[in-house]
Amino acid sequence: MAHVVAKGLSWTSAVGSIADPRRSAGDPRASHFANGLMYLARSRSSRLVFTATLGVVALVIAVVAARHIAEIPWPLSRGNPGLLVAAAVLSLLGYTFKAYGWRQLVATHERPQALALAAANGGASITALALPGRFDDVVRIAIVRRFGACPAGVRTLCLSLVMLGLIDCAALAPLALAAAVLPGHSIGVRLGLVLVGGVGLAAAAVVVALPRLAASRRLLRFRLGRWLRPRTTSLREASQAWALVSACWLTRAVGLLLLLGALGIGFSFTLALLFLCATSAAAALPVGPGGTATQAGAGAAVLIASGVGVSEAIGVAVAVQGMGILVGGSIFLFATAWRAGLRVTVRYQPARVRAVRVGIAGEVRP
């Protein structure tokens, strides 16, 4: 019994020494164990093996999922190919406008690359299949921070995402109010659209008032105020971001119009605006199931309330979210491949330069 207790205590001390290196000095076994773990973590070969293992696992999961999805009738398979391609191009254009609008909300000396922001939005569209609520913002920050040399810190990116949410609401307000005025809606739907428009106007008021608030002397007495002042978006930059995000919403609305026509629902701009406002309001919920499922459910609900059949409404909602994921995933993969290519080019560029400087006789040129 004493032997078992002593063995358990030695194991506990070894585990504790990993968390606290100072304790490993008196225990050689724990010190060797901790050094071995640190060597594996820093070893390039172990990292390559770990990455390759994760890649193989992800590939197997993707193949199994693709075989399962191939057996299910996909809503996009029965649409007009030309209209579907046009809707996909408009979705890609919307991602581009959104990335440049987000970039305007970061201070000039801390702005990341537009490709990094587009990759973050694309990656977040994929993870929204499983992550609930606003957890996709965490994915955006992680992707931007890992995409090359990012001059912006985590707090700066969080502030830019808050501002982007306000600009999103402000840009969506005119579309929501226009949809509320159009005929063919019930009183409940009109009240919901008016509520979305009112929230957007309130968000616009916050964006306008924030520069004056950040410049107040009372706020500058605090550390947060001194950090916030140089990073607060000016009215000019906020207006530029609002214009770019508004262009994003307009391109999405036109893309939804084409997608509704391609799937046989009809070219109804009213339904397109209604669907867009409902999915955007669902995406703003702080808690809930997977973001994609929440948006698809909200879009299908408003289509059913507008007289569209249940199966057709669900098919349209799934098709819209599926196209967004396909376009966003394509952007993320392209950005990742582009970044990997740049790294390989920079890594092997000195070797090529040395090879050029070597003469025919084997002498190095000055």
N, C-alpha and C positions, 0 to 999 in steps of 0.2 A: 504493500500500500504506500509506504513512504517513497519507494522507488517511482511509483506512478506519479505521485504528487510532485516529486523533484523533477521528473521529466516534463510534466505539464508546466511547471514554473520556468524551466529553461526555454521551452517553446514560446511562452508568453513574453519572456524577456527578449528573445530573438525577434519576435514580431514587433515589439515596442521599439527596438533599436532601429528598425527600418524607418519608422516615423520620426525618431529622434536620433540623429547620427552620433550625438555626444555619448549616448549610452552604449554604442557599439565598441567604444574604445576598450572597455573592460572585458568584452566577450569576443574572443577571436572568431568563433563560429558564426556569430551574428554579423561580424564585420565582413567576413568573406561572403556571406549570403547577400548582404546589402550591396557589396561591391560587384557581385555577379549580376544582380538585377540592374544596377546602374550601367554596367558594361553592355548588357543586352539592350537596354533602352537607348544607349548612344551608338550602338553598332549599326553601321549602314546596312550590312547584310541581314541583320535581324529585322530591321525596318522594312527592307525589301520583301523578306519572306512574309512578314505580317500583312503588308499591303497586297501582295499577290494572293494570300489566303483569303483576305476580304474580297478581292476582286473575283476570285473563283466562286466564293459563296454567293456574291451578288449576281454573277452570271447565271448560276444554277437557279436562283430564285427568279430571275428575269425570264429564263427559258420556261420554267414551270408556269409562271404567271401568263406568259404569252400563249402557251398551249391551252391554258384554261380560258383565256379571253377569246382565242380563235374559235372556240366552240359556241360562244355567245353571239347572237346577232348584234352587230355594232350599228348604232343609229346613223353614223356618217357614211356607212356603206351604201345606203339607199338614196343619197342626196345627189344633186347635180354637181358633177366634178368641177365645172368652171366656177360656179358660185362658191363652192367649198374652198377652192384655191384662192379666190378673191377675198373671202372671209379670213383665211389664214394669213394672207399678206397684210390685211388691215389689222389683224391681231398683232403681228410682228411690228407694224408701225406704231401701234399703241404702246407696246413694251418700250420702244425707242423713245417716244415722247415722255413716258413715265420716268425713264432713267435720267434723261436730261433735266426734267423738272425736279427730280430729287437732288440732282447735282447742284442746282441753283440754291438749294436750301442749306448748303454747307459753306462755311467761310472759305474765301478764295485760297488762302494758304493751306487749307486742310482738305480740299476737294479730291475725292478719289476719281479714278478713271470712269468714264461713262460705261465702258464695257464691264467693269466690275459691278456697277450698280444694276446693269441689265442682267448680268449673270445671277446676282442676288435675287432679283425678282423672279427670274426663271427657276432657280433652285427652290425658292419658297413656294412656287406653284406646285412643285412635285411633292414636297414634304407636307403640304396642306392636305394631302390625302389621308394622313394619319394624325398629324398634330392638331390639337384642339385650339379654338379661340385664336388669340393673337400670338401664338407661339411661332408663327412664321416670321415675325419680326426678329426673333432670336436667330433664326436661320439666316436672314438677310445680313445681320451684323456679323455673324461668323464668316459668311462667304466673302463679304467685303474686306474684313480684316485679314483673311487668308489669301486674298487675291493680290499677290505682289506686295510692293511696299506701299502700304496705306498710310497716308499722313494723318488721317483722322483717328481719334481715339474712340473708345466705346461710348463714353458719355456724349461726345459730339455726334456720333451716329444715332444714339438714342434721341437726342434733341432734334436731329433732322427728320427722324421718323415721326416724331410727334407733330412737327410742322407739316410734314407730308400728309399726315392724316387730316389736319385742319384744312390744308389746301385741297385735298380730295373732296372733303365735304363742301367746301365753298364752290368748287368747280361743278359739283353734281347738283347744286341747288337750282340753277336755271333749268336744267333738264327735268328735274322733279316737278318744279312749278309749271313748266310747259306741259308735262304729261298730266298734271292735275286739271289743267284747263281743257284739254282735249276731251271730246265726248266719248261715251261708251263705258264709263267706269261707274261703279257703285259708290255710295257715299263713304263707306268704310275705306275703300281703296283711295279715294280722293283725300280723305283725312290723313291717311298714311303718307301719301305723296307730299301733302302740305307740311306734315311733320318733318319729313326728310329735308324739304326746302328750308324750313325754319332753322333746323340744326345747322344747315350749311351757311345760312346768313349769320348765325351766332358765331360759327367758326371763323368766318371772314372778319367779323368784328374783333375777335381775339387776335387774329393775325395783324390787323391794322393797329391795335392798341399795344402790341407787345414791344415794338421798338421804343415807344415813349416810356413804357414801364421799365425797360432795361436801362434807360438813360437817366432815370430819376436818382437824385442824390441819396434818398433814403435807402434805396436798394443797394447802392454802391458801398454802403457801410458793411455789407455782409460779403463773405467770400464767394457765395453763389452769384451774387449780383456782379462782382468783378469778373468772374469767369464767364457769365452769360453775356455781358455787354459786347465784347468783340465777336461773339458767335451768333448774335441775334440777327435774323434775316431782315434786311432793310425792305422798305416798301417797294423799291424798284425791283429787287431780286425776287420778292414775293409775287409781284405782278408778273414777272417773267415766268416764274414757276407755275403760277395760276394759268397763264396762257398755254403753257406746254401740257399741263395736266388736263386742261379743258379740251385740247386737241386730242389727247389720249381718250377721253370719254366720248368725244364725237366719233372718232374712228371705231371705237368699240360698238357704239350705237349703230353705225352704218354696217359694221360687220355682222351684228346680230340681225339686222334687217335682211341682209343677204342670206344668212344662215336659216332664218325662218322661211324664206322663200325656197331655199334649196331643199328643206325637209318637208315641204308641202303644206306648211301652216299658212303661208301667204305673206306678201310684202306689206306688213303692217308696222309703220313707224311707231304707232301708239303702243303696240305690244312690245316692241323692241325697247322703248324707253321704260315701260313698266317693268320688264324683266331686268333691265340694267339697274334700276333703282332698288328693286327688291334684293337682288344678289349683293349689291354694294352695302345696303343696310345690314344684311345678314353677315357680311364679312367684318363689319365693325363691332360685332358682339364680342365682349371681352372673354366670355366663357361659352362653352358648348362643345359639341362633337367635332369631328374633323371639319376643317374650314371648307373644303370642297363639297362635302356632303351637306353642310349647312346651306351653302349658296345654291346648290342644286335643288334642295328641298324648298327653299324660298322661291326660286324661279319657277319651279313646277307648280307651287301653290298659287301664285298670281296668274299663271296661265290657265289653270283650272278655274279660278274665280272669274276669268274673262271669257269662259265658254269653250275653251279648248278641251278635248277629250283627255282622260287621265293618262292613257298609254302614250298619246302623242305629246302631252306636256312633259311626262317623265323622259321620253326619248329626246326631246329638245334640250331639256336641262342637262342630261347626261352628255349630249353631243357638244353643248357649249363648254362645259367644264373639261371634257376630253380634248377639245381643240386647244383650249387654253393651256392644258398640261403639255400637249404635244409641242406647241410653239415655244412655251417656256422651257421645256426640257431641251429642245433643239438649241435655244440660245445659250443655255447653261453648258451643254456639251461643246458647242463651238467656242465659247469663251475659255473653257478649260483646256481644250486642244490648242487654242491659240497661245494661251499662257505657257503651256508645256513646250510648245515649239520655240517660243522666245527663250525659255530657260536653256533648252538644248543648244540653241544658236549661240547664246552668250557663253555657255560652258566650253564649247569647242572652238570658239573664235580665236582665242590665243594660240591654239595649236596650228590653226590654218595660217595665222600671221607668221609664226615661226617657220612654217614650211615654205612660205613664199620668200622669206629672207635667206633661205639656204641656196647657195649657188650650185651650179652643175658640178664643180670640182669638190663639193662638200664643204666649202668654206662659208662662214656666215658673213653676209654682207653688212656693212656698217649702216 
